[in-house]
Amino acid sequence: MATETHEAVGEGLADATGVAAHGADAAPGMPQLDFSTFSNQIFWLLVTLVVIYFVLSRIALPRIAAVLAERQGAITNDLTAAEDLKRQAVEAEEAYNKALADARAEAQKIVAEAKGEIQAELDVQIAKADAEIAAKAAESEKAIAEIRATAMQNVELVAKDTAAEIVRALGGKADTATVEAAVNSRIKG
């Protein structure tokens, strides 16, 4: 009885899994390669391919084409924007270089003007100082001339007094007119 139950359970399991008991007439191998079912397989293959074609051509490919077109548009817009930004950058660089050159030229002009003003002021101050020096030199020469004249008068007076004293010390009598004449002739040369 155990053997009968076991066989009955085995058949029930085979029926439950959908596997039929193979008899002696069953073809061994894969059912896809069974030539008797080729027409069914080819029909369903064609139906499946047509369905896939329509799904791809009506739904998937238009979406992919739209995404590709959108990407191409975005790339084109980005390239155009990049070219515009590059052009603006070049223009900004040229404007910066021009402004820098103008600033340098203006700075050189200001420096040249400042140098000119300083030189003019220096020339005025030098001329003023030269005039003051010339005036002081003239005053000094005048003072020196006065001092020389006074000194010569003093030397002449001292020479006359000394000559008169020397003559008296030697025991002679010196008259003033003779001493003045001797000293004057000696001074003049």
BAKE-944469 format. One line per field, with one value per residue (C-alpha): x, y, z; residue number from 1; residue in one letter; chain. Coordinates in nm, 3 decimals, always signed. Example, Ala and Ser with C-alpha at 12.3 -4.5 7.8 and 13.67 -1.06 7.14 Angstrom:
! residues 2
east <- +1.230_+1.367
north <- -0.450_-0.106
up <- +0.780_+0.714
pos <- 1_2
code <- A_S
unit <- A_A
This chain:
! residues 189
east <- +0.000_+0.288_+0.408_+0.070_+0.036_+0.379_+0.304_-0.029_+0.144_+0.405_+0.136_-0.049_+0.275_+0.335_-0.017_+0.021_+0.341_+0.187_+0.430_+0.256_+0.388_+0.597_+0.519_+0.716_+0.595_+0.725_+1.008_+1.319_+1.484_+1.367_+1.008_+1.121_+1.308_+1.008_+0.930_+0.562_+0.521_+0.727_+0.423_+0.281_+0.621_+0.671_+0.323_+0.376_+0.726_+0.582_+0.302_+0.555_+0.789_+0.502_+0.389_+0.746_+0.786_+0.468_+0.555_+0.904_+0.799_+0.496_+0.613_+0.981_+1.153_+0.959_+1.050_+1.415_+1.411_+1.256_+1.523_+1.799_+1.654_+1.627_+1.987_+2.103_+1.913_+2.062_+2.411_+2.359_+2.227_+2.516_+2.769_+2.605_+2.604_+2.967_+3.063_+2.875_+3.046_+3.383_+3.318_+3.212_+3.523_+3.744_+3.565_+3.600_+3.970_+4.018_+3.830_+4.041_+4.363_+4.249_+4.151_+4.484_+4.674_+4.467_+4.534_+4.907_+4.907_+4.711_+4.951_+5.250_+5.081_+5.016_+5.376_+5.506_+5.283_+5.392_+5.757_+5.701_+5.530_+5.802_+6.073_+5.904_+5.871_+6.230_+6.345_+6.155_+6.307_+6.654_+6.616_+6.493_+6.783_+7.030_+6.889_+6.917_+7.271_+7.364_+7.215_+7.397_+7.717_+7.683_+7.619_+7.916_+8.142_+8.024_+8.092_+8.434_+8.512_+8.413_+8.620_+8.918_+8.878_+8.852_+9.137_+9.353_+9.273_+9.352_+9.675_+9.770_+9.697_+9.884_+10.175_+10.196_+10.181_+10.437_+10.671_+10.648_+10.720_+11.014_+11.166_+11.123_+11.262_+11.573_+11.612_+11.496_+11.232_+10.960_+10.728_+10.385_+10.389_+10.715_+10.593_+10.260_+10.437_+10.678_+10.396_+10.172_+10.452_+10.527_+10.159_+10.100_+10.390
north <- +0.000_+0.232_+0.179_+0.258_+0.578_+0.688_+0.636_+0.819_+1.113_+1.114_+1.131_+1.404_+1.603_+1.553_+1.674_+1.972_+2.093_+2.051_+1.790_+1.506_+1.164_+1.105_+0.799_+0.625_+0.861_+1.192_+1.366_+1.415_+1.764_+2.125_+2.197_+2.511_+2.287_+2.069_+2.115_+2.050_+2.378_+2.604_+2.768_+2.870_+2.996_+3.199_+3.352_+3.464_+3.583_+3.806_+3.934_+4.012_+4.189_+4.398_+4.495_+4.584_+4.783_+4.983_+5.043_+5.158_+5.368_+5.532_+5.574_+5.512_+5.651_+5.983_+6.034_+5.952_+6.184_+6.462_+6.416_+6.418_+6.730_+6.899_+6.807_+6.932_+7.258_+7.294_+7.227_+7.478_+7.738_+7.672_+7.706_+8.030_+8.162_+8.058_+8.238_+8.549_+8.533_+8.483_+8.783_+8.990_+8.877_+8.980_+9.316_+9.363_+9.276_+9.524_+9.792_+9.712_+9.736_+10.064_+10.204_+10.089_+10.255_+10.573_+10.570_+10.526_+10.810_+11.030_+10.941_+11.027_+11.354_+11.438_+11.350_+11.565_+11.856_+11.815_+11.808_+12.119_+12.301_+12.195_+12.299_+12.637_+12.692_+12.580_+12.820_+13.103_+13.016_+12.984_+13.323_+13.475_+13.317_+13.435_+13.788_+13.777_+13.640_+13.905_+14.176_+14.044_+14.008_+14.370_+14.480_+14.273_+14.418_+14.767_+14.692_+14.546_+14.853_+15.075_+14.864_+14.883_+15.255_+15.292_+15.048_+15.238_+15.562_+15.399_+15.248_+15.585_+15.752_+15.485_+15.503_+15.881_+15.856_+15.576_+15.756_+16.073_+15.877_+15.694_+16.020_+16.167_+15.853_+15.879_+16.230_+16.427_+16.678_+16.566_+16.811_+16.686_+16.795_+16.608_+16.290_+16.304_+16.355_+16.063_+15.830_+15.932_+15.872_+15.535_+15.428_+15.531_+15.335
up <- +0.000_+0.069_-0.280_-0.428_-0.227_-0.329_-0.697_-0.664_-0.497_-0.775_-1.043_-0.856_-0.837_-1.206_-1.286_-1.049_-1.218_-1.562_-1.671_-1.848_-1.829_-2.130_-2.312_-2.574_-2.851_-2.695_-2.879_-2.677_-2.662_-2.656_-2.770_-2.959_-3.200_-3.270_-3.642_-3.589_-3.387_-3.616_-3.779_-3.437_-3.323_-3.643_-3.613_-3.253_-3.340_-3.614_-3.386_-3.113_-3.356_-3.498_-3.145_-3.046_-3.370_-3.307_-2.940_-3.032_-3.333_-3.164_-2.803_-2.731_-3.040_-3.042_-2.677_-2.747_-3.052_-2.839_-2.571_-2.834_-2.999_-2.660_-2.579_-2.920_-2.864_-2.517_-2.654_-2.935_-2.691_-2.454_-2.738_-2.853_-2.497_-2.455_-2.777_-2.660_-2.321_-2.489_-2.715_-2.415_-2.227_-2.519_-2.539_-2.163_-2.184_-2.469_-2.271_-1.965_-2.164_-2.320_-1.980_-1.839_-2.125_-2.082_-1.708_-1.768_-2.021_-1.779_-1.498_-1.718_-1.815_-1.449_-1.359_-1.646_-1.539_-1.178_-1.286_-1.497_-1.209_-0.967_-1.214_-1.271_-0.896_-0.849_-1.122_-0.954_-0.616_-0.770_-0.943_-0.615_-0.425_-0.693_-0.666_-0.287_-0.312_-0.568_-0.346_-0.041_-0.243_-0.360_-0.003_+0.113_-0.157_-0.065_+0.302_+0.214_+0.005_+0.297_+0.534_+0.294_+0.263_+0.638_+0.687_+0.443_+0.622_+0.954_+0.815_+0.678_+1.012_+1.206_+0.961_+1.004_+1.382_+1.390_+1.153_+1.364_+1.680_+1.524_+1.407_+1.756_+1.916_+1.701_+1.824_+1.532_+1.491_+1.259_+1.116_+1.024_+0.660_+0.590_+0.760_+0.571_+0.238_+0.306_+0.411_+0.115_-0.134_+0.020_+0.019_-0.342_-0.456
pos <- 1_2_3_4_5_6_7_8_9_10_11_12_13_14_15_16_17_18_19_20_21_22_23_24_25_26_27_28_29_30_31_32_33_34_35_36_37_38_39_40_41_42_43_44_45_46_47_48_49_50_51_52_53_54_55_56_57_58_59_60_61_62_63_64_65_66_67_68_69_70_71_72_73_74_75_76_77_78_79_80_81_82_83_84_85_86_87_88_89_90_91_92_93_94_95_96_97_98_99_100_101_102_103_104_105_106_107_108_109_110_111_112_113_114_115_116_117_118_119_120_121_122_123_124_125_126_127_128_129_130_131_132_133_134_135_136_137_138_139_140_141_142_143_144_145_146_147_148_149_150_151_152_153_154_155_156_157_158_159_160_161_162_163_164_165_166_167_168_169_170_171_172_173_174_175_176_177_178_179_180_181_182_183_184_185_186_187_188_189
code <- M_A_T_E_T_H_E_A_V_G_E_G_L_A_D_A_T_G_V_A_A_H_G_A_D_A_A_P_G_M_P_Q_L_D_F_S_T_F_S_N_Q_I_F_W_L_L_V_T_L_V_V_I_Y_F_V_L_S_R_I_A_L_P_R_I_A_A_V_L_A_E_R_Q_G_A_I_T_N_D_L_T_A_A_E_D_L_K_R_Q_A_V_E_A_E_E_A_Y_N_K_A_L_A_D_A_R_A_E_A_Q_K_I_V_A_E_A_K_G_E_I_Q_A_E_L_D_V_Q_I_A_K_A_D_A_E_I_A_A_K_A_A_E_S_E_K_A_I_A_E_I_R_A_T_A_M_Q_N_V_E_L_V_A_K_D_T_A_A_E_I_V_R_A_L_G_G_K_A_D_T_A_T_V_E_A_A_V_N_S_R_I_K_G
unit <- A_A_A_A_A_A_A_A_A_A_A_A_A_A_A_A_A_A_A_A_A_A_A_A_A_A_A_A_A_A_A_A_A_A_A_A_A_A_A_A_A_A_A_A_A_A_A_A_A_A_A_A_A_A_A_A_A_A_A_A_A_A_A_A_A_A_A_A_A_A_A_A_A_A_A_A_A_A_A_A_A_A_A_A_A_A_A_A_A_A_A_A_A_A_A_A_A_A_A_A_A_A_A_A_A_A_A_A_A_A_A_A_A_A_A_A_A_A_A_A_A_A_A_A_A_A_A_A_A_A_A_A_A_A_A_A_A_A_A_A_A_A_A_A_A_A_A_A_A_A_A_A_A_A_A_A_A_A_A_A_A_A_A_A_A_A_A_A_A_A_A_A_A_A_A_A_A_A_A_A_A_A_A_A_A_A_A_A_A
